Amino acid sequence: MDHPRVLHLIGSLDRDGTEHQLVGSIRRSAQPDRHLVAVFSSLGPLASWLPSPPVMVGPLGRGFRDLGDDLRARRQLRLLIREERVELVHAHLSMSELLAAASVPFATPIVVSRRGRNLGYEDVAWFRAAEAYAHRRARVMICNTKELARFWATLLRGKPFVLRPQAIEK
């Protein structure tokens, strides 16, 4: 039986912790050919470590003046999901979660991996609203600390997701 076709969405494949975890998990997968990676900032040096080359969608902007680029990234991502028959989207980090929430068809489940809070953005009203929408779209949220798990559990009480701490510290 085949594993689901998974699209991993991440800003880049630079040499950071989350990126290394992503590439390593794909390479260790029983069916690495069932994984596709889409980036929206830059490819990065880890791109060559993947079994199949990543796809660039975007670039994705960080403000309202980048709306044209953002809409183009959204269209490219939706087309990629349709053409590749993606069955599950795994959004890594906050900007990926926002892009996934705005782009992924409602029938396609979204899994979100978060590695911390967005302290620089949490006081910005539009970001809080966008993030709240993105959280509602997620089926599962994966986080890596007890503090973060408590924060999301408090914030998302009563929402239809499961919080699964990953690599929890002791």
Backbone bond lengths (Angstrom), bond angles and torsions (degrees), N, CA, C in turn:
res aa  C-N    CA-C-N  psi(-1)  N-CA   C-N-CA  omega(-1)  CA-C   N-CA-C  phi
1 M - - - 1.455 - - 1.532 109.38 -
2 D 1.299 116.49 135.11 1.460 121.07 179.48 1.517 111.37 -77.86
3 H 1.318 114.94 146.27 1.459 121.08 171.10 1.522 107.79 -73.88
4 P 1.334 118.79 160.90 1.468 119.69 178.32 1.525 111.29 -64.28
5 R 1.299 115.71 154.48 1.464 122.10 175.21 1.523 106.45 -79.00
6 V 1.340 116.75 114.65 1.465 121.98 -173.58 1.519 109.48 -111.59
7 L 1.319 115.15 131.31 1.460 121.93 172.03 1.520 107.93 -104.65
8 H 1.326 116.75 121.16 1.463 122.40 175.49 1.520 107.30 -96.31
9 L 1.318 116.44 126.08 1.460 121.98 -178.67 1.519 108.47 -112.26
10 I 1.340 116.11 123.14 1.462 121.58 -177.07 1.522 108.28 -150.77
11 G 1.337 116.50 154.44 1.459 120.55 -177.81 1.514 113.37 -59.79
12 S 1.326 116.66 -49.94 1.467 120.73 -179.51 1.518 108.60 -155.23
13 L 1.311 115.22 176.57 1.457 121.00 175.29 1.521 109.19 -114.69
14 D 1.329 114.84 48.27 1.465 120.55 174.37 1.527 108.65 -72.12
15 R 1.309 115.49 171.58 1.473 120.50 -175.22 1.533 111.45 -86.17
16 D 1.312 117.25 66.81 1.459 122.10 176.30 1.523 109.14 -118.40
17 G 1.320 117.19 175.41 1.460 122.06 -173.72 1.515 114.77 -61.04
18 T 1.323 117.08 -51.47 1.460 120.58 -178.17 1.523 110.52 -61.85
19 E 1.316 116.88 -41.61 1.455 121.71 -178.52 1.529 110.99 -64.35
20 H 1.341 116.20 -41.97 1.469 119.96 177.26 1.524 110.81 -63.20
21 Q 1.339 117.28 -42.55 1.466 120.61 178.42 1.524 110.75 -60.64
22 L 1.319 117.03 -43.30 1.458 121.35 -179.68 1.524 111.07 -61.40
23 V 1.323 116.94 -52.67 1.464 121.15 -178.02 1.533 110.20 -61.61
24 G 1.330 116.84 -43.09 1.456 120.33 179.29 1.519 112.95 -62.48
25 S 1.330 116.95 -41.11 1.469 119.53 -179.34 1.529 111.26 -67.69
26 I 1.318 117.57 -36.40 1.471 120.27 177.32 1.521 109.77 -66.34
27 R 1.316 117.18 -45.28 1.464 121.00 -178.75 1.530 111.77 -64.33
28 R 1.335 118.21 -31.27 1.465 121.87 179.11 1.532 112.72 -85.71
29 S 1.289 117.89 -9.67 1.458 122.05 -176.84 1.535 111.01 -60.96
30 A 1.335 115.51 148.48 1.464 120.22 176.61 1.530 111.21 -64.08
31 Q 1.316 116.96 -27.63 1.462 121.99 179.14 1.529 109.49 -136.07
32 P 1.332 118.07 75.65 1.466 119.80 -177.72 1.527 113.56 -61.19
33 D 1.317 116.98 -22.32 1.462 120.11 178.63 1.526 112.36 -70.71
34 R 1.339 118.29 -11.75 1.464 122.14 178.06 1.530 111.92 -87.55
35 H 1.351 116.65 1.08 1.462 122.30 -179.74 1.519 109.61 -109.54
36 L 1.318 115.47 135.84 1.454 123.15 176.61 1.520 107.14 -128.31
37 V 1.321 117.44 141.26 1.467 121.32 179.56 1.522 108.80 -115.76
38 A 1.323 115.81 133.01 1.465 122.28 172.98 1.525 107.72 -119.29
39 V 1.335 115.90 133.07 1.462 122.13 178.05 1.520 108.57 -117.23
40 F 1.345 116.16 153.39 1.466 118.41 -178.67 1.517 113.87 -125.45
41 S 1.327 118.86 1.76 1.467 121.09 176.00 1.522 111.16 -114.91
42 S 1.332 115.97 -59.06 1.466 121.44 178.39 1.519 108.89 -159.10
43 L 1.327 116.30 161.58 1.461 119.65 -179.01 1.523 111.90 -69.93
44 G 1.302 118.54 -58.34 1.457 122.46 -179.63 1.517 112.17 87.36
45 P 1.331 116.48 162.75 1.464 121.56 -174.20 1.532 115.24 -68.22
46 L 1.320 118.80 -21.48 1.468 120.00 -179.74 1.531 112.39 -77.21
47 A 1.324 117.91 -8.75 1.469 121.30 -179.26 1.527 111.16 -57.38
48 S 1.314 116.66 -36.73 1.469 119.99 -177.49 1.532 112.22 -71.85
49 W 1.312 118.67 -12.25 1.463 122.05 179.68 1.529 112.32 -84.54
50 L 1.319 117.36 -10.73 1.463 120.77 -177.48 1.526 111.05 -81.61
51 P 1.342 117.58 150.40 1.463 120.61 178.10 1.535 113.22 -65.91
52 S 1.334 116.82 -29.59 1.468 120.69 174.66 1.526 107.90 -132.31
53 P 1.317 117.38 145.98 1.471 119.59 -174.83 1.526 112.44 -64.00
54 P 1.337 116.99 143.90 1.469 119.86 177.25 1.529 110.87 -71.11
55 V 1.314 114.68 161.67 1.462 122.23 179.32 1.523 108.14 -109.15
56 M 1.317 115.99 134.15 1.470 121.06 177.89 1.526 108.69 -89.86
57 V 1.317 116.86 124.12 1.469 122.09 170.70 1.518 105.67 -118.37
58 G 1.297 116.26 135.93 1.462 116.91 -179.42 1.511 112.38 111.56
59 P 1.295 115.36 -154.18 1.456 131.06 22.17 1.528 112.47 -77.82
60 L 1.312 114.01 156.34 1.455 121.77 177.44 1.514 108.10 -97.18
61 G 1.320 116.58 131.68 1.459 120.94 179.78 1.515 111.80 -85.74
62 R 1.310 115.63 178.97 1.471 120.72 -178.89 1.525 111.73 -123.36
63 G 1.329 117.29 12.75 1.452 119.18 -179.60 1.522 110.87 -155.90
64 F 1.327 116.19 176.60 1.463 121.08 -176.84 1.526 112.82 -66.31
65 R 1.313 118.09 -28.11 1.466 119.35 -179.44 1.530 112.07 -70.99
66 D 1.339 116.72 -12.02 1.464 121.54 179.01 1.528 111.56 -97.03
67 L 1.309 118.33 17.02 1.456 122.68 -174.29 1.524 112.37 -56.02
68 G 1.326 118.69 -40.19 1.472 121.52 179.12 1.521 111.40 -59.70
69 D 1.338 116.46 -46.83 1.470 120.53 177.25 1.527 110.99 -63.51
70 D 1.316 116.64 -39.89 1.460 120.76 -179.12 1.533 111.29 -63.95
71 L 1.323 116.87 -42.72 1.466 120.39 179.00 1.527 110.98 -66.38
72 R 1.317 116.91 -37.58 1.466 121.52 176.41 1.537 110.42 -64.17
73 A 1.326 117.40 -42.94 1.472 121.74 177.67 1.530 110.32 -61.81
74 R 1.317 116.20 -40.55 1.468 120.85 178.80 1.531 110.74 -62.04
75 R 1.341 116.83 -46.37 1.472 120.71 178.33 1.524 111.30 -62.02
76 Q 1.330 116.48 -44.05 1.467 120.31 179.84 1.522 111.15 -62.07
77 L 1.312 117.16 -41.11 1.463 120.83 -179.45 1.527 110.69 -66.74
78 R 1.317 117.58 -44.56 1.472 120.75 178.76 1.527 110.89 -60.90
79 L 1.320 117.38 -41.72 1.458 121.82 178.41 1.534 110.57 -64.14
80 L 1.310 117.07 -43.62 1.460 121.95 178.63 1.533 110.74 -60.23
81 I 1.322 117.03 -44.40 1.465 121.69 179.36 1.526 110.37 -60.98
82 R 1.324 116.31 -42.42 1.467 120.42 -179.55 1.531 111.27 -69.68
83 E 1.333 117.20 -48.06 1.467 120.88 -177.11 1.525 112.97 -65.27
84 E 1.316 116.99 -36.14 1.465 121.44 -177.52 1.526 112.84 -91.40
85 R 1.325 116.26 0.32 1.475 121.89 -179.44 1.532 111.73 52.60
86 V 1.314 114.35 49.50 1.463 121.34 -179.24 1.524 109.51 -67.93
87 E 1.337 115.86 134.85 1.461 121.57 -178.45 1.522 112.85 -106.34
88 L 1.342 117.35 -15.76 1.456 122.52 -177.89 1.521 108.24 -153.80
89 V 1.329 116.59 135.85 1.468 120.99 176.42 1.521 108.02 -112.64
90 H 1.328 115.92 128.61 1.463 122.34 177.08 1.522 107.19 -110.70
91 A 1.321 116.45 108.66 1.466 122.46 -178.90 1.521 108.95 -94.04
92 H 1.318 115.87 122.71 1.463 122.14 -178.47 1.525 108.69 -102.91
93 L 1.315 117.62 116.19 1.463 125.80 177.42 1.529 112.17 79.30
94 S 1.324 116.85 172.45 1.469 121.51 -164.92 1.524 115.00 -68.91
95 M 1.327 119.31 -45.89 1.467 119.05 -178.65 1.524 111.12 -64.57
96 S 1.325 117.08 -34.40 1.469 120.77 176.21 1.525 110.12 -64.49
97 E 1.332 116.11 -39.81 1.459 120.12 178.59 1.523 111.21 -62.54
98 L 1.327 116.24 -42.73 1.470 119.66 179.45 1.527 111.20 -64.52
99 L 1.346 117.25 -44.41 1.466 120.84 179.02 1.525 110.38 -63.87
100 A 1.329 117.79 -42.25 1.467 120.86 179.26 1.526 110.71 -62.18
101 A 1.321 116.80 -45.81 1.469 120.45 -178.63 1.522 111.69 -60.27
102 A 1.325 116.67 -35.03 1.473 120.77 -178.68 1.524 112.78 -83.32
103 S 1.328 118.10 -16.56 1.460 120.52 -168.82 1.518 115.74 -117.72
104 V 1.300 117.59 -33.91 1.466 121.85 -171.41 1.526 109.70 -74.62
105 P 1.343 117.52 132.27 1.468 119.22 176.43 1.528 110.92 -57.20
106 F 1.321 117.38 146.98 1.464 121.71 -174.85 1.520 112.80 -60.37
107 A 1.315 118.97 -27.35 1.464 121.16 -179.04 1.530 112.32 -75.73
108 T 1.311 117.90 -14.92 1.465 121.83 -178.43 1.523 109.31 -94.06
109 P 1.336 117.75 120.73 1.466 119.75 -179.39 1.531 112.38 -68.32
110 I 1.326 115.38 148.04 1.460 122.95 177.10 1.521 108.59 -117.75
111 V 1.331 115.98 129.68 1.455 123.21 171.41 1.516 106.22 -109.42
112 V 1.318 117.46 135.17 1.460 121.74 -176.59 1.520 109.58 -118.12
113 S 1.323 116.82 130.09 1.466 122.21 172.32 1.513 108.20 -109.22
114 R 1.311 116.18 122.69 1.465 121.14 179.23 1.510 109.60 -118.74
115 R 1.307 116.74 141.09 1.460 122.41 -177.69 1.516 111.47 -120.50
116 G 1.286 118.27 24.79 1.453 120.96 179.45 1.519 109.95 151.20
117 R 1.314 114.70 174.98 1.454 120.97 179.73 1.514 109.63 -92.85
118 N 1.313 116.26 165.44 1.463 123.37 178.78 1.520 109.26 -101.67
119 L 1.314 115.75 71.11 1.465 119.65 -172.59 1.523 112.91 -59.87
120 G 1.306 118.74 -32.32 1.459 121.19 179.10 1.516 113.96 -72.11
121 Y 1.352 116.84 -18.82 1.457 120.50 -176.26 1.524 113.92 -111.78
122 E 1.327 118.42 -13.66 1.463 120.45 -171.75 1.523 113.91 -62.05
123 D 1.328 118.22 -20.77 1.459 120.79 178.35 1.529 112.82 -92.09
124 V 1.314 117.95 -0.77 1.465 122.52 -178.97 1.532 108.46 -92.20
125 A 1.323 116.33 119.09 1.466 121.30 -171.74 1.530 112.50 -59.23
126 W 1.346 118.33 -45.59 1.471 119.82 -177.49 1.520 110.82 -64.15
127 F 1.332 117.12 -35.48 1.461 119.87 -179.95 1.530 110.51 -68.89
128 R 1.332 116.89 -42.84 1.466 119.89 178.33 1.522 110.80 -60.02
129 A 1.319 117.35 -41.62 1.464 120.99 179.67 1.530 110.81 -66.29
130 A 1.326 116.73 -44.77 1.471 120.59 179.04 1.524 110.67 -63.98
131 E 1.321 116.76 -42.38 1.458 120.88 -179.67 1.527 110.92 -66.16
132 A 1.320 118.09 -39.59 1.465 121.20 177.93 1.529 110.27 -61.35
133 Y 1.344 117.07 -41.94 1.464 120.74 176.34 1.525 110.38 -62.46
134 A 1.330 116.38 -45.21 1.468 120.95 -179.33 1.529 110.78 -61.18
135 H 1.323 117.30 -41.42 1.466 120.41 178.92 1.527 111.32 -62.48
136 R 1.324 116.96 -37.44 1.465 119.89 179.13 1.521 111.56 -66.88
137 R 1.332 117.98 -28.85 1.466 121.20 178.98 1.524 112.64 -75.12
138 A 1.328 117.79 -23.87 1.466 121.20 -175.94 1.523 111.03 -72.70
139 R 1.324 116.11 139.56 1.464 120.67 173.90 1.521 110.70 -87.94
140 V 1.332 116.21 -37.51 1.463 121.94 -179.58 1.513 108.01 -137.43
141 M 1.315 115.24 140.70 1.456 121.02 176.15 1.517 107.90 -119.29
142 I 1.314 116.61 125.99 1.463 122.26 179.55 1.520 107.32 -109.22
143 C 1.317 116.45 131.17 1.464 119.71 178.14 1.514 109.04 -136.19
144 N 1.341 117.40 168.36 1.459 119.57 -170.78 1.521 115.76 -119.56
145 T 1.310 118.98 8.90 1.463 119.55 175.72 1.523 109.85 -140.92
146 K 1.317 115.60 153.25 1.463 119.70 177.47 1.516 110.86 -64.38
147 E 1.325 116.84 -38.89 1.472 120.57 179.48 1.523 110.44 -60.75
148 L 1.310 117.10 -44.03 1.465 120.69 179.59 1.527 110.59 -67.21
149 A 1.316 116.94 -41.07 1.468 120.03 177.52 1.533 110.59 -60.61
150 R 1.339 117.27 -42.27 1.482 120.58 177.68 1.526 110.72 -64.15
151 F 1.337 116.89 -43.49 1.463 121.37 -179.96 1.526 110.51 -58.54
152 W 1.351 116.78 -50.55 1.473 119.35 -178.20 1.517 110.89 -67.20
153 A 1.326 118.12 -38.90 1.466 120.28 -179.90 1.529 111.00 -61.14
154 T 1.335 116.49 -40.15 1.462 120.90 178.45 1.534 110.37 -67.78
155 L 1.303 116.10 -45.43 1.461 121.49 -177.36 1.529 112.32 -68.11
156 L 1.319 117.25 -35.96 1.463 121.60 -170.70 1.523 113.59 -105.26
157 R 1.297 117.70 16.24 1.457 121.78 -177.36 1.528 111.02 -49.41
158 G 1.333 115.07 129.39 1.458 120.74 177.44 1.512 114.75 85.51
159 K 1.306 118.24 -1.70 1.463 120.97 179.38 1.528 109.73 -85.33
160 P 1.334 117.60 155.80 1.470 120.31 -176.15 1.530 113.73 -81.61
161 F 1.321 118.63 58.08 1.446 119.82 173.10 1.505 111.20 -132.84
162 V 1.318 112.89 170.84 1.453 122.44 176.84 1.518 107.31 -119.92
163 L 1.320 115.91 131.07 1.459 119.11 175.07 1.512 108.00 -96.92
164 R 1.307 116.95 125.64 1.458 121.18 -179.75 1.512 109.05 -123.87
165 P 1.324 116.46 100.53 1.461 118.31 176.97 1.524 110.78 -61.98
166 Q 1.311 116.20 132.43 1.460 122.31 -179.83 1.525 107.60 -117.91
167 A 1.298 117.32 132.02 1.465 122.24 179.22 1.525 111.06 55.98
168 I 1.322 115.55 45.51 1.468 120.78 -178.77 1.518 110.22 -63.92
169 E 1.328 115.30 137.06 1.459 119.53 176.37 1.525 109.04 -72.98
170 K 1.315 117.25 158.79 1.488 121.40 -178.96 1.507 110.78 -85.36
